[in-house]
Amino acid sequence: MSDHKKITLALFCGFLGCLCFGIGDWLMLYGDTTYSGTVSWLTVGVAQIAPWRNNLAMMLSFPGIIFYGIALFSIGKLIKTERRQKIYHYLTAFSLTPWLCLHLFYIMILYGFAWMNNNGYDSAALPVSEAIISHFSWLVPVTEVLMLPPYLYWAWIVLHHETVLPRQMALSNPLIFYLALKLLTLLMPDCAFRLALTNGLMSESMVLWFGSILTWSYLHRRLCED
C-alpha cells in the first residue's frame, strides 16, 4: 500500500476519533442551558441527563483516542527529517493521555451533579460540584500544557518548511480552528446547540484540521508519494 493511501486511511481514522469524542461531548451537555451557580455548564439540562449518556460518552473516548493516535502518528510521515518526526511523535504520545484524563474529570462531575439532583440531594448538588471543580482547578491548565505542544510544534515546522506541506498550511491548525469556532459561538444565542457545540470545539477543530490535510494530500498525491 502506498504512503498516500496509508495517510488517507489514517485520516479517516482521525475522523472516526472526532466522531467518538464529538458524540460524547454533545451527550454530556446537550439540554436546557439554565443555570444558577458560578459554573455555566452545571445546567438544568445536565441535571436531567440520563446516566447512560455519560456512560456512553466515556466509553466512546477509548476508541476515540486510538483513532486519534492512528491519524496523528501517521501524518508524521509528512515531516521531512527523522529528527523532527521523532520530536513530533514524542509530543503526540505525551498529549494523548490528558485527553482521557480531562474527559473523565468532566464526566465524573456531570454524572455526580445529575445523580445528586435526582436522588434527594439536589440542595447539595451544586455546592459539591463547584467545590470539586474549584479543588481540582489546576487539572485543566496542566492537561492543556501537555495537550497543546504537538499542535504548536506542527505549526512551527510547517511554517519553517520542515514538512512537505506549503508554509501557508501552518494556518491549518486545530488551535486556529478552535479560536475561530470559539468566536463563532460567542455570536450565537444561548441554547442547547451552542452549549454542546462549545463543549465539542476541540473535536470539531480536529475534523477541520484532518479534512484540510486530507484535501491537500489528495490534490498533491504525487508529492506525498515522493
C-alpha positions as CSV (number, residue, x, y, z in Angstrom):
1,M,0.0,0.0,0.0
2,S,1.3,3.4,-0.9
3,D,2.1,6.1,1.7
4,H,-0.6,8.3,0.3
5,K,-3.2,5.6,0.8
6,K,-1.9,4.9,4.3
7,I,-2.2,8.5,5.2
8,T,-5.7,8.8,3.7
9,L,-6.9,5.7,5.7
10,A,-5.3,7.1,8.9
11,L,-7.0,10.5,8.4
12,F,-10.3,8.7,8.1
13,C,-9.5,7.0,11.4
14,G,-9.0,10.5,12.7
15,F,-12.5,11.5,11.5
16,L,-13.8,8.4,13.5
17,G,-11.9,9.7,16.5
18,C,-13.5,13.1,16.1
19,L,-16.9,11.4,15.8
20,C,-16.4,9.4,19.0
21,F,-15.3,12.4,21.1
22,G,-17.7,14.7,19.4
23,I,-20.7,12.5,20.2
24,G,-19.5,12.2,23.7
25,D,-19.1,15.9,24.1
26,W,-22.7,16.5,22.9
27,L,-24.1,13.7,25.0
28,M,-22.6,15.2,28.1
29,L,-24.1,18.7,27.9
30,Y,-26.9,19.0,25.3
31,G,-30.0,20.2,27.2
32,D,-31.6,23.2,29.0
33,T,-28.9,25.8,29.4
34,T,-30.5,27.5,32.5
35,Y,-28.0,27.6,35.4
36,S,-27.9,29.2,38.9
37,G,-24.4,28.8,40.1
38,T,-21.0,30.1,39.1
39,V,-20.3,27.3,36.6
40,S,-22.2,27.9,33.4
41,W,-22.2,24.2,32.3
42,L,-23.8,22.9,35.5
43,T,-27.2,23.5,34.0
44,V,-30.8,22.3,34.4
45,G,-30.3,20.2,31.3
46,V,-27.2,18.5,32.8
47,A,-29.3,17.6,35.9
48,Q,-31.8,15.9,33.7
49,I,-29.3,13.9,31.6
50,A,-29.8,10.1,31.8
51,P,-26.9,8.1,33.2
52,W,-26.4,6.1,30.0
53,R,-25.4,9.3,28.2
54,N,-22.4,9.9,30.4
55,N,-21.6,6.2,30.3
56,L,-21.6,6.2,26.5
57,A,-19.6,9.4,26.3
58,M,-16.9,7.8,28.5
59,M,-16.9,4.5,26.5
60,L,-16.6,6.3,23.2
61,S,-13.5,8.1,24.3
62,F,-11.4,4.9,24.4
63,P,-11.8,4.0,20.7
64,G,-11.7,7.8,20.0
65,I,-8.2,8.2,21.4
66,I,-7.0,5.2,19.5
67,F,-8.4,6.6,16.2
68,Y,-6.8,10.0,17.1
69,G,-3.4,8.3,17.7
70,I,-3.5,6.5,14.3
71,A,-4.2,9.7,12.5
72,L,-1.8,11.9,14.4
73,F,1.2,9.5,14.2
74,S,0.5,8.8,10.5
75,I,0.7,12.5,9.4
76,G,4.2,12.5,10.9
77,K,5.2,10.9,7.5
78,L,4.7,14.4,6.0
79,I,7.6,15.7,8.1
80,K,10.9,15.7,6.1
81,T,13.5,14.7,8.6
82,E,13.6,11.8,11.0
83,R,14.7,14.0,13.9
84,R,11.7,16.3,13.5
85,Q,9.4,13.2,13.2
86,K,10.7,11.8,16.5
87,I,10.1,15.1,18.3
88,Y,6.6,15.3,16.9
89,H,5.9,11.7,17.8
90,Y,7.1,12.1,21.4
91,L,5.0,15.3,21.9
92,T,2.0,13.5,20.4
93,A,2.4,10.5,22.7
94,F,2.6,12.7,25.8
95,S,-0.5,14.6,24.7
96,L,-2.9,11.7,24.3
97,T,-3.3,10.7,27.9
98,P,-4.5,14.1,29.1
99,W,-7.4,13.9,26.6
100,L,-8.8,10.9,28.5
101,C,-8.0,12.5,31.9
102,L,-9.8,15.7,31.1
103,H,-12.7,13.8,29.6
104,L,-13.1,11.6,32.7
105,F,-12.8,14.7,35.0
106,Y,-15.8,16.4,33.4
107,I,-17.9,13.3,33.1
108,M,-17.5,12.4,36.8
109,I,-18.6,15.9,37.8
110,L,-21.5,15.9,35.4
111,Y,-22.7,12.5,36.4
112,G,-22.4,13.3,40.1
113,F,-24.3,16.5,39.6
114,A,-27.1,14.8,37.8
115,W,-27.2,11.9,40.3
116,M,-27.5,14.2,43.4
117,N,-30.2,16.2,41.7
118,N,-32.3,13.1,41.0
119,N,-31.7,11.2,44.3
120,G,-32.8,13.6,47.0
121,Y,-29.5,15.6,47.3
122,D,-30.5,18.5,45.0
123,S,-29.6,21.1,47.6
124,A,-26.0,19.7,47.8
125,A,-25.5,19.0,44.1
126,L,-24.4,22.5,43.1
127,P,-22.1,23.4,46.0
128,V,-20.4,19.9,46.0
129,S,-19.8,20.0,42.2
130,E,-18.5,23.6,42.4
131,A,-16.2,22.6,45.3
132,I,-14.8,19.7,43.3
133,I,-14.2,21.9,40.3
134,S,-12.5,24.5,42.4
135,H,-10.4,22.0,44.3
136,F,-9.1,20.4,41.1
137,S,-9.0,23.6,39.0
138,W,-5.2,23.0,38.5
139,L,-6.0,20.0,36.4
140,V,-7.2,21.9,33.3
141,P,-4.1,24.1,32.7
142,V,-1.8,21.1,33.4
143,T,-3.6,18.9,30.8
144,E,-3.5,21.8,28.4
145,V,0.2,22.2,28.8
146,L,0.6,18.5,27.8
147,M,-2.0,18.6,25.0
148,L,-1.1,21.7,23.1
149,P,2.7,21.3,22.3
150,P,2.2,18.8,19.3
151,Y,-0.1,21.4,17.5
152,L,2.2,24.3,18.3
153,Y,5.2,22.3,17.1
154,W,3.3,21.2,14.0
155,A,2.6,24.9,13.1
156,W,6.3,25.8,13.7
157,I,7.7,23.0,11.4
158,V,5.2,23.7,8.7
159,L,5.9,27.4,8.8
160,H,9.7,26.6,8.6
161,H,9.2,24.3,5.7
162,E,10.2,21.2,7.6
163,T,7.2,19.2,6.1
164,V,6.1,18.6,2.6
165,L,3.2,21.0,3.2
166,P,3.5,24.6,1.9
167,R,4.1,27.3,4.6
168,Q,0.6,28.7,4.3
169,M,-0.7,25.3,5.7
170,A,0.6,26.5,9.0
171,L,-2.7,28.3,9.3
172,S,-4.4,24.9,9.1
173,N,-4.1,24.1,12.7
174,P,-6.6,22.8,15.3
175,L,-5.7,25.7,17.6
176,I,-6.6,28.3,15.0
177,F,-9.8,26.5,14.1
178,Y,-10.6,26.3,17.8
179,L,-10.3,30.1,18.2
180,A,-12.3,30.7,15.0
181,L,-15.1,28.4,16.2
182,K,-15.0,29.9,19.7
183,L,-15.6,33.4,18.2
184,L,-18.5,31.9,16.2
185,T,-20.1,30.5,19.4
186,L,-19.9,33.9,21.0
187,L,-22.1,35.3,18.3
188,M,-24.8,32.5,18.7
189,P,-27.8,32.8,21.0
190,D,-27.8,30.9,24.3
191,C,-29.3,27.5,23.5
192,A,-28.6,23.8,23.9
193,F,-26.9,23.7,20.4
194,R,-24.5,26.4,21.4
195,L,-23.6,24.8,24.7
196,A,-22.9,21.4,23.1
197,L,-21.0,22.9,20.2
198,T,-18.8,24.8,22.6
199,N,-18.1,21.6,24.6
200,G,-17.1,19.8,21.4
201,L,-14.9,22.6,20.0
202,M,-11.7,20.6,20.0
203,S,-13.2,17.6,18.3
204,E,-14.8,19.9,15.7
205,S,-11.5,21.7,15.2
206,M,-9.7,18.4,14.7
207,V,-12.3,17.5,12.0
208,L,-11.4,20.7,10.1
209,W,-7.6,20.0,10.5
210,F,-7.7,16.4,9.3
211,G,-10.0,17.5,6.5
212,S,-7.6,20.2,5.3
213,I,-4.7,17.8,5.3
214,L,-6.7,15.1,3.5
215,T,-7.8,17.6,0.9
216,W,-4.2,18.8,0.4
217,S,-2.8,15.3,0.2
218,Y,-5.4,14.3,-2.4
219,L,-4.6,17.3,-4.6
220,H,-0.8,16.6,-4.2
221,R,-0.8,12.8,-4.3
222,R,2.5,12.6,-6.3
223,L,4.3,14.9,-3.9
224,C,3.2,12.7,-0.9
225,E,4.5,9.6,-2.7
226,D,7.8,11.2,-3.3
